[in-house]
């Protein structure tokens, strides 16, 4: 096999030379035998092929085998017309196979040609043509399906590329088969023409040059010609059959033989019906009795065996899960899967199962896909697969949300009820059960179907139970996005950028920063709710400033400044933006309190001063809340990070921006100041 490619090239060249240069008569028998063996090999491979692409070289094989048969036809024609002898193999076909009867042999040869040309080749050609057309038409839909699976996280980039490549190869294969089937069709036509030429020319040569009488010349050259035709057309028929098998393989999970047995003989009821019909035909009609009764008995036996096998399989299907569960617990190696922790889990009571079961009309799975898409658009992260798991220990209407195996939040729903929330504009009261919206903790009411229309007229926001769970899960994912961003997810984000900006990634990673350093920066951004979707800007900023510092906290501040327009649009909804500023003395005190260490920087301020700062900040926040405004604190760039860390003692949701993070086009109005 080391020099296999060279041997193939030499073989193709030898076929072309064989058309021109005569070969020894002994070698002709070997080549004709090899032609039959090669056709059998191709037929068997086609039958054991599970899908067409496993035999993707088949169109080229059709060309080479057709050329090989034509070369053999030309060689045998040369020997038949020149010496009246074309070797023992053709002589055997002419005498033994046809029993020396030229007319019978010629008729058999014509039938083989008609079957091959009009039935198999014609059908294969049509199937190839339609398959090529439909495969090409279906490519856009298949591409969209791959993109949808990729966006939903069901497949990764590598699998998506493999599937796209497979679709392209299928289109190329069926297109090539559409053209290659013309080779077989042309070979059949050439076989008829060559046969007619050999008979007429042989008859003339035998009488004019060989001194034979009419009957002797006709008998001899007809036998040789038909023997030659059978020797070449039988392999051609085998390859035509293989062509039909390859192009008609569709929706298959095994080879042709196993699929044939499974799909024809898998229903006992059908076997019993066939047995009864065949028995009636043999017993009550003039048809031969013995063959029909024998076949009826065979179908009856087959049906009984199939029914026994099905009953046995059903019993094993019930027993096996119990035995497997017991064996699973006994197997010490199966402790390892218990160590795996799912990034996100949604556990729910048995009453919520219908919401997750698509067969019962539940659409919770579809909502999970939308959650992952929404987080990708808003935060720029790839949310890991969300594991759904029923928990019998929970209340029927209860659910809990876990992040990395730890419960983060929980909630409960009321079936056949809706959650109505007052956005502040609804004046009328509703009859219902008071509760709290689980995602944001807002006051709400559980109302029934009769109150729903009234609530919508009054201006309430009304949501159904699946939407409550989906909204709650979305908020939990957003709040904990920084915990879900691991190194593997960061690697995928960087690889995505590398496809469009390879120079940027090659400059930054790993020469300046590692994937772990980039992960820390991205986690810092996500922790404060900043979207990392604009990865190109973030990586360009890191590449610009990583030569100055390797402190990931400082690099995060530079990245935030690079995302000034994004941050301004995300947190500032109206202009002029009403903000809280810091007193100059407070900023100076924070700067003086910064302590630098090898592991990073932190501030050290007297606890009493911190208490005064927090009290002052609380009053300012309450003023904003009373005005219906979102509290936003703006500080000097060097102070922002440390003041944000101080405020985390009070609340983690407070937006703290620096002046460099606000777009120059945004107007700022200070309506409060925090001082010492």
Buried (B, 14 or more C-beta within 10 A) or exposed (E): EEEEEEEEEEEBEBBEEBBEEEBEBEEBBEBBEEBBEBBBEBBEBBBBBBBBEBBBEBBEBBBBBBBBBBBBBBBBBBBBBEEBEBBEBBBBBBBEBBEEBBEEBBEBBBEBBEBBBEEBBBBBBEBBBEBBEEBBEBBEEBBEEBEEBBBBBBBBEEEBEEBBEBBEEBBBBBBBBBBBBBBBBEBBEBBBEBBEEBBEBBBEBBBEEEEBEEEEBBBBBBBBBBBBBBBBBBBBBBBBBBBBBBBBBEEBEEBBEEBEEEEEBEBBEBBBEBBEEBBEBBEEEEEEEEEBBEBBEBBBEBBBEBBEEEEEEEEEEEEEEEEEEEEEEEEEEEEEEEEEEBBBBBBBBEBBBEBBEEEEEBBBEEBBBEBBBBBBEBBBBBBBEBEBEBBEEBEBBBBBBBBEEEEBBBBBBBEEBBBBBBEEEBEEEBEBEEBEBBBEEBEBBBBEEEBBEBBBEBEBBBBBBBBBBBBBBBBBBBBBBBBBBEEEBBBEBBEBBBEEBEEBBEBBBEEBBBBEBBBBBBBBBBBBBBBBBBBEBBBBBBBEBBEEEEBBBBBBBBBBBBBBBBBBEBBBEEEEBBBBBBBEEBBBBBEEBBEEEEEEEEBEBEEEEBEBBBEBBEEBBEBBEEEEBBBBBBBBBBBBBBBBEBBEEBEEEBBBBBBBBBEEEBEBEEBBBBEB
